[in-house]
Amino acid sequence: MDSTRPQNKEAVLFILLDAFRWDYLNAEDSPTLYKMASGGVYVKKLKSSSGFTQRSSLFTGAHPEIHGNYTMYVKDSENSPFKILRPFRKLLSKIPRTGLVHRVTRKFINQIPKVSSSWAPPGAIPSDVLSYISVIEDNKPIHSPGALPVESIFDVFQEENISSLYMMAPVSGDDGSTMKSLQKKMSTQHQAFFVQFSDTDGLVHISGVDSDKRRELVKEVDERVRALTEQFESLYPNGKTVVIGDHGMVDVEQYIDVWGEVESFAKENGLENTKDYLMFLDSTLARFWFLSEKGERILKPFLLKSFNDKGKWVDEEYMYSRNIPRNSEWYGDLMWSADEAVGIFPDYFHWPQDKYKAMHGYDSMVDSMKGMAIIHNASTREVIEEANLEDIGVTICDLLKIRHPDKATGKSLWKY
């Protein structure tokens, strides 16, 4: 045993199960988690933060209106890792989205952010749009001090001399490799370990929630939790294991082609994308910026009367109730949010051949978007019906007996 290891100090193993919905937890599919939930602090439903920047809320302990991050991609041409492409916008707009020329072009484009950003995958964003787009959550490694707009737990770790090992997105890699790597490194001198398993997100997008594959993945990740928890608690007898599902997932029942309808209308009315308007299609959000007076005058009325049978245009009341930051420059002059189980396809995350079966990113209030949370090795059992994602960051601080980030709004789930 490593005699320098701080085994008598507080220690935390944090395991994030990506898109592990609250009702995946049961005695048959996830026996380890079920047993852990029965003997520790168990949050039945963990309400996720709005949008697609859950790690920002998790690590700052604050909701998006405070830390400012809402979607992974924003309109920010000045800081775009792809701004080198701007002089070639018109040429890029003429390249079809399939074929050899497309594949060669995208192979080159995929290399660009590696020299300018921590993590900015271009996904299926149209090549002529990329130079207008930047990322906000991963411009710097998110676990490095000062990486987020407001103070995070990692800033507090630096102040309190807490050594941590980070193996979450975007550095986590595939689940099998992540598991093996952490098992090798867990004996090192760290007080906090952060690991993410993402098969329950990435592969369930493909298989669907109501599938045998999803249940198989839950069983696999449950076994990983068992092995890591046993190893961690053998090394750190007083340590606490925190396991969360950060959000849910739901099978898509119908798709809407926002792209096709908007492009057809724009063409008929002499509007040009990236000149008169800019469109960004997350899988459940459609966002629009008006770049010219003509674009706003013609396109805005069309948009506001469209798609209302499958979603809603986001207004001030909705933004306030969901703690969505008001930053139209980044997030759009208009935002349309799909109803639960409605998917935008094609979108800017999936190529035409990669049609998904399940999706997340819907209204955070609906049950299908909620995860769960467990604190294991707790001295008492407590069942909490519902908590918020931002509660987790401050809970980790309490488990390590350090202060909370200064802008945190979350409430600790841990009682000494």
C-alpha positions as CSV (number, residue, x, y, z in Angstrom):
1,M,0.0,0.0,0.0
2,D,1.2,3.5,-0.8
3,S,2.1,5.1,2.5
4,T,2.0,8.6,1.0
5,R,-1.7,8.2,0.1
6,P,-4.0,10.4,2.1
7,Q,-6.2,7.5,3.2
8,N,-7.4,9.2,6.4
9,K,-8.4,12.4,4.5
10,E,-11.8,12.9,2.9
11,A,-11.9,11.5,-0.6
12,V,-14.6,11.4,-3.3
13,L,-15.1,9.1,-6.3
14,F,-17.5,10.9,-8.7
15,I,-19.0,8.7,-11.4
16,L,-21.2,10.4,-14.1
17,L,-23.4,8.0,-16.1
18,D,-24.2,10.0,-19.1
19,A,-28.0,10.1,-19.9
20,F,-28.7,7.5,-17.2
21,R,-32.4,8.2,-16.7
22,W,-33.9,7.9,-13.2
23,D,-36.1,4.9,-14.0
24,Y,-33.2,2.8,-15.4
25,L,-32.3,2.0,-11.8
26,N,-33.9,-1.3,-10.7
27,A,-32.9,-4.5,-9.0
28,E,-32.7,-6.5,-12.2
29,D,-30.8,-4.3,-14.6
30,S,-28.7,-2.3,-12.1
31,P,-28.3,-4.4,-8.9
32,T,-25.2,-2.5,-7.7
33,L,-26.8,0.9,-8.0
34,Y,-30.0,-0.5,-6.5
35,K,-28.2,-1.7,-3.5
36,M,-26.2,1.5,-3.2
37,A,-29.4,3.5,-3.3
38,S,-30.9,1.4,-0.6
39,G,-28.1,2.1,1.8
40,G,-27.1,5.7,1.3
41,V,-28.4,9.1,0.2
42,Y,-30.6,8.5,-2.8
43,V,-32.1,11.2,-5.1
44,K,-34.9,9.5,-7.0
45,K,-35.1,12.2,-9.7
46,L,-32.2,14.6,-10.5
47,K,-33.4,17.6,-12.6
48,S,-30.9,18.5,-15.2
49,S,-29.9,22.1,-16.1
50,S,-31.5,23.5,-19.3
51,G,-29.6,23.2,-22.5
52,F,-26.5,21.2,-23.3
53,T,-23.8,22.4,-20.9
54,Q,-24.5,20.2,-17.9
55,R,-20.9,20.1,-16.8
56,S,-20.9,23.9,-16.3
57,S,-23.8,23.6,-13.8
58,L,-22.3,20.6,-12.2
59,F,-18.9,22.1,-11.5
60,T,-20.0,25.6,-10.6
61,G,-23.0,24.6,-8.5
62,A,-25.0,27.3,-10.4
63,H,-27.7,27.3,-13.0
64,P,-27.1,28.5,-16.6
65,E,-28.5,32.0,-16.0
66,I,-25.6,32.6,-13.6
67,H,-22.7,30.9,-15.3
68,G,-23.9,31.9,-18.8
69,N,-23.4,28.6,-20.6
70,Y,-26.5,27.1,-22.3
71,T,-25.6,25.4,-25.6
72,M,-22.3,23.8,-26.7
73,Y,-22.1,26.0,-29.8
74,V,-22.6,29.7,-29.9
75,K,-22.5,32.4,-32.6
76,D,-19.0,34.0,-32.1
77,S,-17.2,34.6,-35.3
78,E,-14.3,36.5,-33.6
79,N,-13.4,33.5,-31.4
80,S,-14.4,30.7,-33.8
81,P,-11.7,28.0,-34.0
82,F,-12.8,27.7,-37.7
83,K,-12.5,31.4,-38.7
84,I,-9.7,30.4,-41.1
85,L,-12.5,29.1,-43.3
86,R,-14.3,32.4,-43.6
87,P,-12.7,33.6,-46.9
88,F,-13.8,30.3,-48.5
89,R,-17.4,30.4,-47.3
90,K,-19.0,30.7,-50.8
91,L,-16.9,27.9,-52.1
92,L,-17.7,25.6,-49.1
93,S,-21.4,26.3,-49.6
94,K,-21.3,24.7,-53.0
95,I,-19.8,21.4,-51.8
96,P,-22.5,18.6,-51.5
97,R,-22.9,17.0,-48.1
98,T,-21.9,13.6,-49.5
99,G,-19.2,12.3,-51.9
100,L,-15.4,12.3,-52.1
101,V,-14.9,16.1,-52.1
102,H,-17.1,16.4,-49.0
103,R,-15.2,13.7,-47.2
104,V,-11.8,15.2,-48.0
105,T,-12.9,18.6,-47.0
106,R,-14.3,17.5,-43.7
107,K,-11.2,15.5,-43.0
108,F,-9.2,18.7,-43.2
109,I,-11.8,20.7,-41.2
110,N,-11.7,18.1,-38.4
111,Q,-8.1,18.9,-37.7
112,I,-8.6,22.7,-37.3
113,P,-9.8,22.9,-33.7
114,K,-6.9,20.7,-32.5
115,V,-4.6,23.7,-32.7
116,S,-7.0,26.4,-31.4
117,S,-9.3,24.9,-28.9
118,S,-9.6,22.3,-26.1
119,W,-12.5,20.6,-27.7
120,A,-14.6,21.9,-30.6
121,P,-15.7,19.0,-32.8
122,P,-17.3,20.3,-36.0
123,G,-19.9,17.5,-36.0
124,A,-22.2,17.9,-39.0
125,I,-22.2,21.7,-38.9
126,P,-22.3,23.0,-42.6
127,S,-18.8,23.9,-43.7
128,D,-19.8,27.4,-44.7
129,V,-21.4,28.0,-41.3
130,L,-18.4,26.9,-39.2
131,S,-16.5,30.1,-39.2
132,Y,-19.4,31.9,-37.4
133,I,-19.5,29.3,-34.6
134,S,-17.5,28.8,-31.4
135,V,-17.7,26.7,-28.3
136,I,-18.1,28.0,-24.8
137,E,-17.7,25.1,-22.4
138,D,-14.4,23.6,-23.7
139,N,-12.3,26.5,-24.9
140,K,-10.0,25.5,-22.0
141,P,-9.9,22.1,-20.2
142,I,-13.0,22.4,-18.0
143,H,-11.2,21.0,-15.0
144,S,-8.4,23.7,-15.1
145,P,-8.7,26.7,-12.9
146,G,-10.4,29.7,-14.5
147,A,-11.9,27.6,-17.3
148,L,-15.5,28.5,-16.6
149,P,-17.1,32.0,-16.6
150,V,-17.6,31.8,-12.8
151,E,-15.7,30.0,-10.1
152,S,-15.8,26.2,-10.2
153,I,-15.1,23.4,-7.7
154,F,-11.7,23.1,-9.5
155,D,-10.8,26.7,-8.6
156,V,-11.7,25.8,-5.0
157,F,-9.6,22.6,-5.2
158,Q,-6.6,24.7,-6.2
159,E,-7.1,27.1,-3.3
160,E,-7.6,24.2,-0.8
161,N,-4.7,22.0,-2.2
162,I,-7.1,19.2,-3.3
163,S,-5.5,17.0,-5.8
164,S,-7.9,15.6,-8.4
165,L,-7.9,13.2,-11.4
166,Y,-10.3,14.2,-14.2
167,M,-11.4,11.5,-16.7
168,M,-14.7,13.0,-18.0
169,A,-15.6,14.5,-21.3
170,P,-13.8,15.4,-23.5
171,V,-10.8,13.4,-22.3
172,S,-12.6,10.2,-21.1
173,G,-12.6,8.3,-24.4
174,D,-14.5,5.0,-24.9
175,D,-15.9,3.5,-21.7
176,G,-13.7,0.4,-21.7
177,S,-10.5,2.3,-22.0
178,T,-11.6,4.9,-19.4
179,M,-12.4,2.1,-17.0
180,K,-9.0,0.4,-17.4
181,S,-7.1,3.7,-17.1
182,L,-8.8,4.8,-13.9
183,Q,-8.3,1.4,-12.3
184,K,-4.5,1.8,-12.9
185,K,-4.4,5.4,-11.6
186,M,-6.6,5.1,-8.6
187,S,-3.7,4.3,-6.3
188,T,-2.1,7.7,-6.9
189,Q,-2.2,10.5,-4.5
190,H,-5.6,12.2,-5.3
191,Q,-8.5,13.1,-3.1
192,A,-11.0,13.4,-5.8
193,F,-11.6,11.3,-8.9
194,F,-14.0,12.2,-11.7
195,V,-15.0,9.6,-14.3
196,Q,-17.6,9.5,-17.0
197,F,-19.2,6.6,-18.8
198,S,-21.0,7.7,-22.0
199,D,-22.3,4.5,-23.6
200,T,-25.7,5.1,-22.0
201,D,-25.8,8.3,-24.0
202,G,-24.0,7.7,-27.3
203,L,-25.2,4.2,-28.0
204,V,-28.7,4.8,-26.7
205,H,-29.1,7.6,-29.3
206,I,-28.8,4.8,-31.8
207,S,-30.6,1.9,-30.2
208,G,-33.4,3.8,-28.4
209,V,-34.5,3.8,-24.8
210,D,-37.0,1.0,-25.1
211,S,-34.5,-1.5,-26.4
212,D,-32.6,-4.6,-25.2
213,K,-29.4,-2.8,-26.1
214,R,-30.1,-0.1,-23.6
215,R,-30.8,-2.6,-20.9
216,E,-27.5,-4.4,-21.7
217,L,-25.6,-1.1,-21.5
218,V,-27.2,-0.4,-18.1
219,K,-26.0,-3.8,-16.8
220,E,-22.5,-3.1,-18.2
221,V,-22.1,0.3,-16.5
222,D,-23.6,-1.1,-13.3
223,E,-20.8,-3.6,-13.2
224,R,-18.2,-0.9,-13.8
225,V,-19.6,1.1,-10.9
226,R,-19.4,-2.0,-8.6
227,A,-15.7,-2.6,-9.5
228,L,-14.6,1.0,-9.2
229,T,-16.5,1.5,-5.9
230,E,-15.0,-1.5,-4.3
231,Q,-11.5,-0.5,-5.4
232,F,-11.9,3.1,-4.2
233,E,-13.4,2.2,-0.9
234,S,-10.6,-0.4,-0.2
235,L,-8.1,2.4,-0.7
236,Y,-10.1,5.1,1.0
237,P,-12.2,3.6,3.8
238,N,-13.8,6.9,4.7
239,G,-14.3,8.0,1.1
240,K,-17.6,8.7,-0.5
241,T,-18.7,7.5,-3.9
242,V,-21.1,9.8,-5.7
243,V,-22.9,8.4,-8.8
244,I,-25.3,10.5,-10.9
245,G,-27.2,10.3,-14.1
246,D,-26.9,13.8,-15.4
247,H,-30.0,13.8,-17.6
248,G,-32.5,11.5,-19.2
249,M,-33.4,10.4,-22.7
250,V,-36.6,9.7,-24.6
251,D,-37.4,7.8,-27.8
252,V,-38.2,10.1,-30.7
253,E,-41.7,9.6,-32.1
254,Q,-41.6,12.1,-34.9
255,Y,-39.1,14.2,-36.8
256,I,-39.3,17.7,-38.2
257,D,-37.2,19.0,-41.1
258,V,-36.6,22.6,-40.0
259,W,-33.6,22.8,-42.3
260,G,-35.5,21.9,-45.4
261,E,-38.5,24.2,-44.7
262,V,-36.3,27.2,-43.8
263,E,-33.9,26.8,-46.8
264,S,-36.8,26.4,-49.2
265,F,-38.6,29.5,-47.9
266,A,-35.3,31.5,-48.0
267,K,-34.5,30.5,-51.5
268,E,-38.0,31.5,-52.7
269,N,-37.6,34.9,-51.1
270,G,-34.0,35.6,-52.1
271,L,-32.5,35.1,-48.6
272,E,-29.0,33.8,-48.2
273,N,-27.8,31.9,-45.2
274,T,-24.8,33.6,-43.4
275,K,-25.7,36.8,-45.3
276,D,-29.3,37.5,-44.3
277,Y,-29.7,35.0,-41.5
278,L,-27.8,32.3,-39.6
279,M,-29.4,29.1,-38.5
280,F,-28.1,26.5,-36.0
281,L,-29.9,23.2,-35.5
282,D,-29.3,21.5,-32.2
283,S,-31.2,18.2,-32.1
284,T,-34.0,19.8,-30.0
285,L,-33.4,23.5,-30.5
286,A,-33.6,25.6,-33.7
287,R,-31.8,28.9,-33.3
288,F,-31.9,31.9,-35.7
289,W,-29.9,35.2,-36.0
290,F,-31.0,37.9,-38.3
291,L,-28.0,39.4,-40.1
292,S,-29.8,41.9,-42.3
293,E,-32.9,44.0,-42.2
294,K,-34.3,42.0,-45.1
295,G,-33.6,38.8,-43.4
296,E,-35.5,39.8,-40.2
297,R,-38.4,41.5,-42.2
298,I,-39.0,38.4,-44.4
299,L,-37.9,35.4,-42.3
300,K,-39.1,36.3,-38.8
301,P,-42.8,36.3,-39.6
302,F,-42.5,33.0,-41.4
303,L,-40.7,31.4,-38.5
304,L,-43.1,32.6,-35.8
305,K,-46.0,31.0,-37.6
306,S,-44.1,27.8,-38.3
307,F,-43.5,24.6,-36.4
308,N,-46.0,25.5,-33.6
309,D,-47.6,22.1,-33.7
310,K,-44.4,20.4,-32.7
311,G,-42.8,22.8,-30.3
312,K,-42.7,26.4,-29.0
313,W,-40.9,29.6,-29.6
314,V,-39.0,30.4,-26.4
315,D,-40.2,33.6,-24.7
316,E,-39.0,35.6,-21.7
317,E,-41.3,33.8,-19.3
318,Y,-40.0,30.4,-20.4
319,M,-36.4,31.5,-20.2
320,Y,-37.0,32.9,-16.7
321,S,-38.7,29.7,-15.4
322,R,-35.9,27.5,-16.8
323,N,-33.0,29.7,-15.8
324,I,-31.9,30.2,-19.4
325,P,-29.3,33.0,-20.0
326,R,-30.5,35.9,-22.0
327,N,-27.8,36.4,-24.6
328,S,-29.2,36.7,-28.1
329,E,-25.8,37.4,-29.6
330,W,-24.7,33.9,-28.5
331,Y,-27.9,31.9,-28.5
332,G,-30.1,33.5,-31.2
333,D,-32.6,36.2,-31.8
334,L,-35.2,33.5,-32.0
335,M,-35.1,30.0,-30.4
336,W,-37.6,27.2,-31.1
337,S,-37.7,24.3,-28.6
338,A,-39.1,20.9,-29.7
339,D,-41.8,19.2,-27.8
340,E,-40.8,16.1,-25.9
341,A,-40.2,13.1,-28.3
342,V,-40.0,15.4,-31.4
343,G,-36.6,15.4,-33.1
344,I,-35.0,18.0,-35.5
345,F,-33.6,16.0,-38.4
346,P,-31.4,16.7,-40.3
347,D,-29.5,18.7,-37.6
348,Y,-26.0,19.9,-37.1
349,F,-24.9,17.0,-34.9
350,H,-25.8,14.0,-37.2
351,W,-25.1,13.3,-40.8
352,P,-28.0,12.2,-43.0
353,Q,-27.1,8.5,-42.7
354,D,-27.0,8.8,-38.8
355,K,-30.6,9.2,-37.9
356,Y,-31.0,8.9,-34.2
357,K,-33.8,7.0,-32.3
358,A,-33.6,8.7,-29.0
359,M,-32.7,12.2,-27.8
360,H,-32.3,14.5,-24.8
361,G,-32.2,18.3,-24.4
362,Y,-36.0,18.8,-24.1
363,D,-37.7,20.8,-21.3
364,S,-35.7,19.9,-18.1
365,M,-39.0,19.9,-16.1
366,V,-40.3,16.7,-17.8
367,D,-39.6,13.4,-16.1
368,S,-38.0,11.8,-19.1
369,M,-35.2,14.3,-18.9
370,K,-34.3,13.6,-15.3
371,G,-31.4,11.5,-14.0
372,M,-30.7,10.3,-10.4
373,A,-28.0,10.6,-7.8
374,I,-26.5,8.4,-5.1
375,I,-24.0,9.1,-2.3
376,H,-22.6,5.7,-1.2
377,N,-20.7,4.9,2.1
378,A,-22.9,7.4,3.9
379,S,-23.6,6.7,7.6
380,T,-27.4,7.1,7.2
381,R,-30.0,6.4,4.6
382,E,-32.0,9.2,3.1
383,V,-34.3,9.3,0.2
384,I,-34.8,12.6,-1.6
385,E,-37.6,12.8,-4.1
386,E,-36.0,15.4,-6.3
387,A,-32.9,17.6,-6.5
388,N,-31.1,19.8,-9.0
389,L,-27.9,19.1,-10.9
390,E,-26.3,22.2,-9.4
391,D,-26.7,20.6,-6.0
392,I,-24.1,18.0,-6.8
393,G,-21.1,20.3,-7.1
394,V,-21.7,21.8,-3.7
395,T,-22.3,18.4,-2.2
396,I,-18.9,17.3,-3.5
397,C,-17.4,20.3,-1.7
398,D,-19.1,19.4,1.5
399,L,-17.9,15.8,1.3
400,L,-14.4,17.1,1.0
401,K,-15.0,19.7,3.7
402,I,-14.2,22.7,1.6
403,R,-16.1,25.8,0.7
404,H,-18.6,26.1,-2.2
405,P,-17.8,28.0,-5.4
406,D,-18.7,31.7,-4.8
407,K,-21.7,31.8,-7.3
408,A,-23.2,28.5,-6.4
409,T,-27.0,28.3,-6.1
410,G,-27.2,24.6,-5.3
411,K,-28.1,23.1,-2.0
412,S,-26.0,20.4,-0.5
413,L,-27.4,16.9,-0.3
414,W,-25.0,15.9,2.4
415,K,-25.7,16.2,6.1
416,Y,-22.9,15.7,8.5
